[in-house]
Amino acid sequence: MDLPPNFDLKGQLDISLKDTTALSSLCRNIASDVPELSWTNIPQIYLDSLTVENIELKSKIFFGLTIQKAHLNGVQRSILYNAICNEIGTGCDKIQIICHTTIIDFATLYLEEIIMLVKERLLSNIDEMEVELLKRRIKALSAIAKIHGLGCIILPKIVTILTDTVNTDICITILLNIQKLIALKKSDYNIHQFLYKECHIIDKLILYETNIVDHKMLISNICQLIVRNLTIEEQRAIVAKYAGALDTKIPETDVTVIMNLFISLRKDIDLNLNNDMAENLYNIATSNCNLDIRQTSCKFLSVLLNKIEVSNLDRIVSYLENKINNNLSADNDIKLKQHTVNFQIWMTKALVMRGYVKSQYFLENLVPLLIESLSLSNEYLVLWTLMSFKLLLDTKHDVFSDNLQCVIPRLIQLSTHRIMDVRIAVLECLAHYANYPTILINPYKQTVLDKLGVIIDDRKRLVRKAAVNARTRWYLVGASGEQSKE
């Protein structure tokens, strides 16, 4: 039969699939069958349609088959599994993700079948596979590894591939997908502990050799996420094994991995910060050419200052203070001075948050310099100053309240700066100031709101977003029902 010239086959199929899927879903939800549909063999209709090229239709077909998973016989499931493997190997990103979800859904009813699918199809010949296909398989395997019965088979194999392969693309794919997996909020087992205890991933990642800083930072993030979720005994074992590396002159990218291991340690685990360790970390924080590595070292040292025993704190602070003064007195190294001030900001914030008696001294020396720097003509230094200022504002120290009359007008002036990042940093500082005591900031409320009312029409979306956030916070300052800030 010839179809009319204007007949929309895709549209008709789309409507039919929607109706059939909706009906199947309804039947499943009310746990009943419709006898009149028994002769139609709906699952087979879906399976026969899996060859369509249209992505939207194909995604609806997979969804429909997932809804009917309890009603597919063994042969039909085998056909579906075969189609899934083919799509993982050749399909677009959207269909691949749908295939991952389909496997997870079917594993709830047919776990043994999915285990066989993983062993005989997705993990087969993995050592001889071409790179692009292997990357697709790794993505699929990592996505379904959140199910315990599958993860205990998949994860040891993936970690082994990571340590054995020399292909950079494969390594990055594995690292990115492990990071995605351990960042999941929900899984039916403790993935972090499994990777640590059964796959020995921490040891293997620390031994992983690469000169690419971005790869080391990715490894660092994975280590940090895993250690954060370990028991206190497991964290202590890691400290005992690796803390000594911070005293020695090992490559700075390796030190970064070690630091990230320890940033998330529980508060009652002491790293016993000594002068050698402090000097090593300080030199990285002020002299390394990579921003991420410097910031990691600053953050790590500030964490240690918060955790260190009171008996050792005076000694370490005095040692670091001397190092800071020596760097700031250098005649011609502008970058070193800038990096040193950045470290001093992190250190000062840590000491303020801890309530250390000498923090007042550091703030009184540091904050006036930052306020003065807001009036510099060098745009890069102004941006850096704003970022530094924002880092300290949430301490809510009196020194920031005492300088409101200087800072707020200058921030308002900079809020229309030609550089987008400067405008955003200004708005973030203003948002922080909205958390200060109402009696102090209320006199500036209307002026700030008037200016923010103009900025919410900024041509850049990120600026508008920051302006809306700041304006909302300032609008609530002194509002009826707002809890008084002290």
C-alpha positions as a Python dict, from the first residue, in 0.01 Angstrom:
ca = {
    (1, 'M'): (0, 0, 0),
    (2, 'D'): (137, 341, -96),
    (3, 'L'): (148, 601, 179),
    (4, 'P'): (8, 951, 120),
    (5, 'P'): (276, 1205, 14),
    (6, 'N'): (244, 1403, 339),
    (7, 'F'): (228, 1099, 568),
    (8, 'D'): (453, 1148, 874),
    (9, 'L'): (580, 797, 952),
    (10, 'K'): (808, 916, 1233),
    (11, 'G'): (525, 1114, 1393),
    (12, 'Q'): (285, 820, 1376),
    (13, 'L'): (544, 582, 1522),
    (14, 'D'): (618, 834, 1793),
    (15, 'I'): (250, 860, 1889),
    (16, 'S'): (207, 481, 1883),
    (17, 'L'): (511, 428, 2102),
    (18, 'K'): (393, 691, 2349),
    (19, 'D'): (48, 536, 2373),
    (20, 'T'): (176, 179, 2400),
    (21, 'T'): (443, 271, 2653),
    (22, 'A'): (193, 466, 2862),
    (23, 'L'): (-47, 170, 2859),
    (24, 'S'): (231, -74, 2951),
    (25, 'S'): (340, 155, 3233),
    (26, 'L'): (-16, 179, 3363),
    (27, 'C'): (-53, -199, 3359),
    (28, 'R'): (273, -235, 3548),
    (29, 'N'): (178, 26, 3807),
    (30, 'I'): (-157, -136, 3888),
    (31, 'A'): (0, -485, 3876),
    (32, 'S'): (-254, -622, 3633),
    (33, 'D'): (-269, -751, 3276),
    (34, 'V'): (-500, -655, 2996),
    (35, 'P'): (-623, -988, 2845),
    (36, 'E'): (-725, -823, 2519),
    (37, 'L'): (-360, -727, 2457),
    (38, 'S'): (-218, -1075, 2507),
    (39, 'W'): (-227, -1154, 2134),
    (40, 'T'): (-39, -837, 2038),
    (41, 'N'): (301, -940, 2184),
    (42, 'I'): (393, -579, 2262),
    (43, 'P'): (756, -657, 2364),
    (44, 'Q'): (822, -806, 2021),
    (45, 'I'): (686, -494, 1854),
    (46, 'Y'): (944, -290, 2045),
    (47, 'L'): (1227, -533, 1972),
    (48, 'D'): (1148, -532, 1601),
    (49, 'S'): (1169, -151, 1605),
    (50, 'L'): (1519, -134, 1754),
    (51, 'T'): (1670, -98, 1407),
    (52, 'V'): (1523, 252, 1357),
    (53, 'E'): (1782, 524, 1300),
    (54, 'N'): (1596, 808, 1469),
    (55, 'I'): (1752, 875, 1810),
    (56, 'E'): (1434, 998, 1979),
    (57, 'L'): (1235, 696, 1865),
    (58, 'K'): (1511, 457, 1965),
    (59, 'S'): (1530, 610, 2314),
    (60, 'K'): (1154, 563, 2355),
    (61, 'I'): (1184, 201, 2243),
    (62, 'F'): (1448, 130, 2510),
    (63, 'F'): (1232, 303, 2768),
    (64, 'G'): (930, 97, 2665),
    (65, 'L'): (1128, -227, 2690),
    (66, 'T'): (1252, -127, 3035),
    (67, 'I'): (894, -79, 3152),
    (68, 'Q'): (808, -427, 3020),
    (69, 'K'): (1121, -597, 3157),
    (70, 'A'): (920, -838, 3371),
    (71, 'H'): (728, -961, 3064),
    (72, 'L'): (1018, -1028, 2826),
    (73, 'N'): (1105, -1395, 2781),
    (74, 'G'): (1462, -1525, 2772),
    (75, 'V'): (1496, -1502, 2393),
    (76, 'Q'): (1362, -1148, 2388),
    (77, 'R'): (1600, -1040, 2664),
    (78, 'S'): (1889, -1193, 2472),
    (79, 'I'): (1793, -990, 2164),
    (80, 'L'): (1779, -675, 2377),
    (81, 'Y'): (2119, -743, 2538),
    (82, 'N'): (2271, -791, 2194),
    (83, 'A'): (2122, -461, 2077),
    (84, 'I'): (2257, -286, 2387),
    (85, 'C'): (2611, -413, 2323),
    (86, 'N'): (2590, -296, 1962),
    (87, 'E'): (2473, 51, 2066),
    (88, 'I'): (2748, 80, 2327),
    (89, 'G'): (2995, 9, 2049),
    (90, 'T'): (2849, 236, 1781),
    (91, 'G'): (2566, 451, 1919),
    (92, 'C'): (2565, 822, 1997),
    (93, 'D'): (2625, 953, 2350),
    (94, 'K'): (2253, 983, 2430),
    (95, 'I'): (2175, 625, 2329),
    (96, 'Q'): (2481, 496, 2516),
    (97, 'I'): (2357, 658, 2838),
    (98, 'I'): (2011, 507, 2783),
    (99, 'C'): (2174, 166, 2735),
    (100, 'H'): (2360, 206, 3065),
    (101, 'T'): (2033, 287, 3240),
    (102, 'T'): (1860, -8, 3073),
    (103, 'I'): (2128, -250, 3197),
    (104, 'I'): (2091, -114, 3551),
    (105, 'D'): (1712, -153, 3538),
    (106, 'F'): (1729, -510, 3405),
    (107, 'A'): (1986, -602, 3672),
    (108, 'T'): (1718, -554, 3938),
    (109, 'L'): (1533, -859, 3800),
    (110, 'Y'): (1797, -1050, 3605),
    (111, 'L'): (2124, -991, 3789),
    (112, 'E'): (2280, -1325, 3690),
    (113, 'E'): (2207, -1258, 3323),
    (114, 'I'): (2362, -911, 3344),
    (115, 'I'): (2668, -1056, 3520),
    (116, 'M'): (2709, -1296, 3227),
    (117, 'L'): (2661, -1006, 2985),
    (118, 'V'): (2940, -816, 3160),
    (119, 'K'): (3179, -1112, 3167),
    (120, 'E'): (3112, -1253, 2820),
    (121, 'R'): (3048, -933, 2622),
    (122, 'L'): (3154, -608, 2787),
    (123, 'L'): (3477, -742, 2943),
    (124, 'S'): (3569, -990, 2672),
    (125, 'N'): (3885, -932, 2465),
    (126, 'I'): (3934, -602, 2645),
    (127, 'D'): (4314, -628, 2619),
    (128, 'E'): (4301, -648, 2238),
    (129, 'M'): (4034, -383, 2178),
    (130, 'E'): (4088, -68, 1972),
    (131, 'V'): (4098, 253, 2175),
    (132, 'E'): (3762, 414, 2090),
    (133, 'L'): (3564, 95, 2153),
    (134, 'L'): (3749, 36, 2481),
    (135, 'K'): (3665, 390, 2596),
    (136, 'R'): (3297, 325, 2525),
    (137, 'R'): (3311, -5, 2715),
    (138, 'I'): (3481, 164, 3012),
    (139, 'K'): (3206, 429, 3028),
    (140, 'A'): (2939, 160, 3023),
    (141, 'L'): (3111, -60, 3280),
    (142, 'S'): (3174, 233, 3515),
    (143, 'A'): (2812, 347, 3490),
    (144, 'I'): (2673, 7, 3593),
    (145, 'A'): (2941, -58, 3858),
    (146, 'K'): (2727, 120, 4119),
    (147, 'I'): (2538, -211, 4155),
    (148, 'H'): (2729, -426, 4404),
    (149, 'G'): (2697, -753, 4212),
    (150, 'L'): (2845, -586, 3904),
    (151, 'G'): (3090, -349, 4070),
    (152, 'C'): (3281, -627, 4246),
    (153, 'I'): (3352, -778, 3903),
    (154, 'I'): (3406, -457, 3707),
    (155, 'L'): (3610, -231, 3935),
    (156, 'P'): (3914, -459, 3992),
    (157, 'K'): (3941, -506, 3616),
    (158, 'I'): (3913, -133, 3542),
    (159, 'V'): (4175, -42, 3803),
    (160, 'T'): (4407, -307, 3656),
    (161, 'I'): (4361, -160, 3307),
    (162, 'L'): (4448, 184, 3448),
    (163, 'T'): (4778, 66, 3594),
    (164, 'D'): (4873, -155, 3298),
    (165, 'T'): (4791, 65, 2999),
    (166, 'V'): (5024, 325, 2851),
    (167, 'N'): (4752, 491, 2643),
    (168, 'T'): (4675, 838, 2781),
    (169, 'D'): (4320, 847, 2640),
    (170, 'I'): (4231, 523, 2816),
    (171, 'C'): (4383, 641, 3145),
    (172, 'I'): (4192, 969, 3142),
    (173, 'T'): (3868, 793, 3050),
    (174, 'I'): (3908, 555, 3345),
    (175, 'L'): (4000, 832, 3589),
    (176, 'L'): (3710, 1054, 3484),
    (177, 'N'): (3461, 769, 3512),
    (178, 'I'): (3593, 654, 3851),
    (179, 'Q'): (3561, 1013, 3972),
    (180, 'K'): (3203, 1026, 3843),
    (181, 'L'): (3122, 692, 4008),
    (182, 'I'): (3254, 780, 4355),
    (183, 'A'): (3079, 1118, 4344),
    (184, 'L'): (2739, 945, 4322),
    (185, 'K'): (2507, 1014, 4613),
    (186, 'K'): (2339, 672, 4595),
    (187, 'S'): (2465, 318, 4543),
    (188, 'D'): (2382, -13, 4709),
    (189, 'Y'): (2731, -61, 4858),
    (190, 'N'): (3029, 144, 4980),
    (191, 'I'): (3218, 199, 4654),
    (192, 'H'): (3493, 400, 4826),
    (193, 'Q'): (3579, 122, 5070),
    (194, 'F'): (3562, -142, 4797),
    (195, 'L'): (3807, 52, 4581),
    (196, 'Y'): (4035, 104, 4881),
    (197, 'K'): (4030, -245, 5031),
    (198, 'E'): (3970, -475, 4734),
    (199, 'C'): (4129, -279, 4449),
    (200, 'H'): (4407, -106, 4651),
    (201, 'I'): (4335, 202, 4445),
    (202, 'I'): (4511, 454, 4672),
    (203, 'D'): (4843, 269, 4650),
    (204, 'K'): (4808, 229, 4274),
    (205, 'L'): (4716, 592, 4211),
    (206, 'I'): (5007, 721, 4417),
    (207, 'L'): (5246, 499, 4221),
    (208, 'Y'): (5087, 601, 3889),
    (209, 'E'): (5354, 777, 3681),
    (210, 'T'): (5264, 1082, 3475),
    (211, 'N'): (5425, 1420, 3416),
    (212, 'I'): (5097, 1585, 3316),
    (213, 'V'): (4978, 1814, 3596),
    (214, 'D'): (4610, 1788, 3501),
    (215, 'H'): (4628, 1409, 3532),
    (216, 'K'): (4784, 1439, 3877),
    (217, 'M'): (4513, 1684, 3985),
    (218, 'L'): (4247, 1438, 3869),
    (219, 'I'): (4417, 1159, 4066),
    (220, 'S'): (4432, 1393, 4366),
    (221, 'N'): (4059, 1460, 4350),
    (222, 'I'): (3982, 1088, 4336),
    (223, 'C'): (4208, 1017, 4634),
    (224, 'Q'): (4042, 1295, 4833),
    (225, 'L'): (3690, 1166, 4762),
    (226, 'I'): (3785, 811, 4861),
    (227, 'V'): (3971, 900, 5183),
    (228, 'R'): (3684, 1124, 5296),
    (229, 'N'): (3457, 819, 5309),
    (230, 'L'): (3692, 579, 5490),
    (231, 'T'): (3682, 482, 5857),
    (232, 'I'): (3910, 653, 6108),
    (233, 'E'): (4123, 336, 6132),
    (234, 'E'): (4167, 326, 5755),
    (235, 'Q'): (4258, 697, 5749),
    (236, 'R'): (4518, 642, 6022),
    (237, 'A'): (4669, 358, 5819),
    (238, 'I'): (4704, 592, 5519),
    (239, 'V'): (4868, 860, 5734),
    (240, 'A'): (5115, 608, 5877),
    (241, 'K'): (5208, 495, 5527),
    (242, 'Y'): (5238, 826, 5341),
    (243, 'A'): (5283, 1119, 5583),
    (244, 'G'): (5661, 1087, 5570),
    (245, 'A'): (5659, 1185, 5202),
    (246, 'L'): (5567, 1542, 5299),
    (247, 'D'): (5903, 1587, 5475),
    (248, 'T'): (6107, 1492, 5168),
    (249, 'K'): (6190, 1652, 4835),
    (250, 'I'): (5975, 1438, 4608),
    (251, 'P'): (5823, 1576, 4283),
    (252, 'E'): (5572, 1850, 4362),
    (253, 'T'): (5293, 1686, 4163),
    (254, 'D'): (5335, 1378, 4385),
    (255, 'V'): (5322, 1596, 4696),
    (256, 'T'): (4992, 1733, 4565),
    (257, 'V'): (4844, 1383, 4555),
    (258, 'I'): (4964, 1320, 4912),
    (259, 'M'): (4817, 1651, 5029),
    (260, 'N'): (4478, 1566, 4884),
    (261, 'L'): (4491, 1234, 5065),
    (262, 'F'): (4511, 1421, 5393),
    (263, 'I'): (4288, 1726, 5338),
    (264, 'S'): (3975, 1525, 5421),
    (265, 'L'): (4110, 1348, 5730),
    (266, 'R'): (3897, 1349, 6043),
    (267, 'K'): (3972, 1626, 6288),
    (268, 'D'): (4121, 1401, 6556),
    (269, 'I'): (4391, 1259, 6328),
    (270, 'D'): (4718, 1445, 6389),
    (271, 'L'): (4979, 1468, 6113),
    (272, 'N'): (5247, 1600, 6350),
    (273, 'L'): (5345, 1903, 6141),
    (274, 'N'): (5719, 1965, 6178),
    (275, 'N'): (5947, 2236, 6037),
    (276, 'D'): (6065, 2024, 5743),
    (277, 'M'): (5708, 1952, 5639),
    (278, 'A'): (5607, 2316, 5688),
    (279, 'E'): (5900, 2440, 5478),
    (280, 'N'): (5832, 2191, 5199),
    (281, 'L'): (5464, 2284, 5179),
    (282, 'Y'): (5533, 2657, 5213),
    (283, 'N'): (5780, 2648, 4923),
    (284, 'I'): (5521, 2474, 4706),
    (285, 'A'): (5253, 2727, 4808),
    (286, 'T'): (5468, 3025, 4716),
    (287, 'S'): (5703, 2906, 4441),
    (288, 'N'): (5527, 2644, 4226),
    (289, 'C'): (5438, 2765, 3877),
    (290, 'N'): (5101, 2586, 3872),
    (291, 'L'): (4808, 2772, 4032),
    (292, 'D'): (4616, 2456, 4130),
    (293, 'I'): (4919, 2308, 4306),
    (294, 'R'): (4986, 2634, 4493),
    (295, 'Q'): (4624, 2658, 4605),
    (296, 'T'): (4619, 2294, 4717),
    (297, 'S'): (4928, 2355, 4930),
    (298, 'C'): (4776, 2673, 5080),
    (299, 'K'): (4455, 2491, 5160),
    (300, 'F'): (4638, 2192, 5307),
    (301, 'L'): (4860, 2403, 5532),
    (302, 'S'): (4555, 2597, 5654),
    (303, 'V'): (4386, 2264, 5736),
    (304, 'L'): (4694, 2154, 5932),
    (305, 'L'): (4702, 2482, 6125),
    (306, 'N'): (4343, 2419, 6228),
    (307, 'K'): (4423, 2065, 6347),
    (308, 'I'): (4767, 2105, 6502),
    (309, 'E'): (4817, 2068, 6877),
    (310, 'V'): (4820, 2399, 7066),
    (311, 'S'): (5167, 2320, 7202),
    (312, 'N'): (5308, 2315, 6847),
    (313, 'L'): (5104, 2599, 6697),
    (314, 'D'): (5319, 2888, 6825),
    (315, 'R'): (5633, 2722, 6691),
    (316, 'I'): (5492, 2660, 6342),
    (317, 'V'): (5325, 3004, 6315),
    (318, 'S'): (5649, 3175, 6417),
    (319, 'Y'): (5842, 2969, 6161),
    (320, 'L'): (5595, 3054, 5881),
    (321, 'E'): (5586, 3420, 5983),
    (322, 'N'): (5964, 3444, 5937),
    (323, 'K'): (5939, 3278, 5595),
    (324, 'I'): (5664, 3522, 5493),
    (325, 'N'): (5862, 3827, 5608),
    (326, 'N'): (6171, 3709, 5420),
    (327, 'N'): (5975, 3667, 5098),
    (328, 'L'): (5798, 4002, 5130),
    (329, 'S'): (6128, 4182, 5189),
    (330, 'A'): (6272, 4047, 4861),
    (331, 'D'): (6354, 4336, 4629),
    (332, 'N'): (6253, 4231, 4282),
    (333, 'D'): (6044, 3913, 4274),
    (334, 'I'): (5690, 4048, 4233),
    (335, 'K'): (5532, 3709, 4167),
    (336, 'L'): (5691, 3558, 4477),
    (337, 'K'): (5549, 3843, 4685),
    (338, 'Q'): (5204, 3795, 4536),
    (339, 'H'): (5209, 3420, 4600),
    (340, 'T'): (5335, 3485, 4953),
    (341, 'V'): (5049, 3725, 5029),
    (342, 'N'): (4807, 3468, 4892),
    (343, 'F'): (4947, 3210, 5134),
    (344, 'Q'): (4934, 3465, 5416),
    (345, 'I'): (4562, 3512, 5348),
    (346, 'W'): (4496, 3137, 5374),
    (347, 'M'): (4705, 3117, 5690),
    (348, 'T'): (4533, 3419, 5846),
    (349, 'K'): (4188, 3282, 5772),
    (350, 'A'): (4278, 2949, 5935),
    (351, 'L'): (4410, 3123, 6247),
    (352, 'V'): (4105, 3351, 6271),
    (353, 'M'): (3866, 3057, 6237),
    (354, 'R'): (4061, 2875, 6507),
    (355, 'G'): (4050, 3178, 6738),
    (356, 'Y'): (4428, 3201, 6760),
    (357, 'V'): (4536, 3501, 6966),
    (358, 'K'): (4786, 3626, 6706),
    (359, 'S'): (4531, 3629, 6421),
    (360, 'Q'): (4442, 3991, 6506),
    (361, 'Y'): (4801, 4092, 6436),
    (362, 'F'): (4798, 3925, 6093),
    (363, 'L'): (4463, 4077, 5997),
    (364, 'E'): (4560, 4428, 6105),
    (365, 'N'): (4866, 4409, 5884),
    (366, 'L'): (4700, 4240, 5589),
    (367, 'V'): (4354, 4395, 5546),
    (368, 'P'): (4464, 4760, 5505),
    (369, 'L'): (4694, 4649, 5222),
    (370, 'L'): (4405, 4469, 5053),
    (371, 'I'): (4175, 4770, 5088),
    (372, 'E'): (4442, 4995, 4940),
    (373, 'S'): (4495, 4750, 4654),
    (374, 'L'): (4128, 4786, 4551),
    (375, 'S'): (4222, 5130, 4412),
    (376, 'L'): (4511, 5009, 4197),
    (377, 'S'): (4503, 5069, 3823),
    (378, 'N'): (4635, 4721, 3742),
    (379, 'E'): (4321, 4521, 3662),
    (380, 'Y'): (4481, 4184, 3731),
    (381, 'L'): (4589, 4294, 4079),
    (382, 'V'): (4242, 4435, 4151),
    (383, 'L'): (4086, 4100, 4059),
    (384, 'W'): (4339, 3912, 4270),
    (385, 'T'): (4269, 4146, 4563),
    (386, 'L'): (3894, 4089, 4536),
    (387, 'M'): (3940, 3712, 4532),
    (388, 'S'): (4167, 3739, 4838),
    (389, 'F'): (3925, 3971, 5014),
    (390, 'K'): (3635, 3733, 4954),
    (391, 'L'): (3834, 3447, 5108),
    (392, 'L'): (3865, 3637, 5437),
    (393, 'L'): (3522, 3801, 5453),
    (394, 'D'): (3341, 3496, 5590),
    (395, 'T'): (3552, 3517, 5909),
    (396, 'K'): (3330, 3819, 5999),
    (397, 'H'): (3620, 3969, 6189),
    (398, 'D'): (3586, 4320, 6335),
    (399, 'V'): (3853, 4456, 6102),
    (400, 'F'): (3614, 4414, 5807),
    (401, 'S'): (3327, 4578, 5993),
    (402, 'D'): (3550, 4868, 6097),
    (403, 'N'): (3638, 4938, 5733),
    (404, 'L'): (3287, 4920, 5586),
    (405, 'Q'): (3283, 5292, 5504),
    (406, 'C'): (3589, 5244, 5280),
    (407, 'V'): (3512, 4906, 5127),
    (408, 'I'): (3142, 4922, 5034),
    (409, 'P'): (3172, 5243, 4822),
    (410, 'R'): (3478, 5102, 4644),
    (411, 'L'): (3298, 4773, 4571),
    (412, 'I'): (3003, 4968, 4429),
    (413, 'Q'): (3242, 5159, 4201),
    (414, 'L'): (3404, 4838, 4079),
    (415, 'S'): (3068, 4667, 4017),
    (416, 'T'): (3056, 4814, 3664),
    (417, 'H'): (3419, 4732, 3581),
    (418, 'R'): (3485, 4643, 3217),
    (419, 'I'): (3620, 4297, 3308),
    (420, 'M'): (3349, 4039, 3378),
    (421, 'D'): (3550, 3847, 3639),
    (422, 'V'): (3603, 4167, 3839),
    (423, 'R'): (3230, 4241, 3836),
    (424, 'I'): (3150, 3886, 3952),
    (425, 'A'): (3412, 3900, 4230),
    (426, 'V'): (3269, 4233, 4351),
    (427, 'L'): (2918, 4088, 4363),
    (428, 'E'): (3040, 3785, 4557),
    (429, 'C'): (3210, 4015, 4811),
    (430, 'L'): (2889, 4215, 4848),
    (431, 'A'): (2695, 3892, 4901),
    (432, 'H'): (2937, 3798, 5183),
    (433, 'Y'): (2893, 4139, 5344),
    (434, 'A'): (2515, 4085, 5355),
    (435, 'N'): (2579, 3828, 5631),
    (436, 'Y'): (2734, 4086, 5863),
    (437, 'P'): (2539, 4233, 6160),
    (438, 'T'): (2233, 4424, 6039),
    (439, 'I'): (2306, 4728, 6255),
    (440, 'L'): (2637, 4774, 6071),
    (441, 'I'): (2532, 4718, 5710),
    (442, 'N'): (2176, 4855, 5713),
    (443, 'P'): (2291, 5215, 5640),
    (444, 'Y'): (2435, 5090, 5308),
    (445, 'K'): (2136, 4876, 5213),
    (446, 'Q'): (1950, 5113, 4981),
    (447, 'T'): (2263, 5230, 4800),
    (448, 'V'): (2370, 4871, 4736),
    (449, 'L'): (2020, 4765, 4623),
    (450, 'D'): (1995, 5059, 4383),
    (451, 'K'): (2326, 4966, 4221),
    (452, 'L'): (2240, 4595, 4206),
    (453, 'G'): (1908, 4684, 4043),
    (454, 'V'): (2107, 4819, 3749),
    (455, 'I'): (2359, 4532, 3736),
    (456, 'I'): (2091, 4262, 3706),
    (457, 'D'): (2056, 4381, 3344),
    (458, 'D'): (2426, 4319, 3274),
    (459, 'R'): (2500, 4175, 2929),
    (460, 'K'): (2674, 3869, 3079),
    (461, 'R'): (2461, 3588, 3224),
    (462, 'L'): (2709, 3497, 3499),
    (463, 'V'): (2716, 3857, 3619),
    (464, 'R'): (2336, 3872, 3622),
    (465, 'K'): (2325, 3549, 3823),
    (466, 'A'): (2573, 3683, 4082),
    (467, 'A'): (2382, 4014, 4098),
    (468, 'V'): (2051, 3841, 4165),
    (469, 'N'): (2210, 3637, 4446),
    (470, 'A'): (2367, 3946, 4606),
    (471, 'R'): (2050, 4153, 4565),
    (472, 'T'): (1838, 3881, 4728),
    (473, 'R'): (2070, 3870, 5029),
    (474, 'W'): (2079, 4248, 5068),
    (475, 'Y'): (1703, 4274, 5025),
    (476, 'L'): (1663, 4050, 5332),
    (477, 'V'): (1892, 4267, 5546),
    (478, 'G'): (1679, 4399, 5832),
    (479, 'A'): (1363, 4255, 5677),
    (480, 'S'): (1072, 4170, 5905),
    (481, 'G'): (1107, 3815, 6036),
    (482, 'E'): (1480, 3795, 5957),
    (483, 'Q'): (1675, 3645, 6241),
    (484, 'S'): (1898, 3910, 6396),
    (485, 'K'): (2264, 3875, 6302),
    (486, 'E'): (2509, 3928, 6578),
}
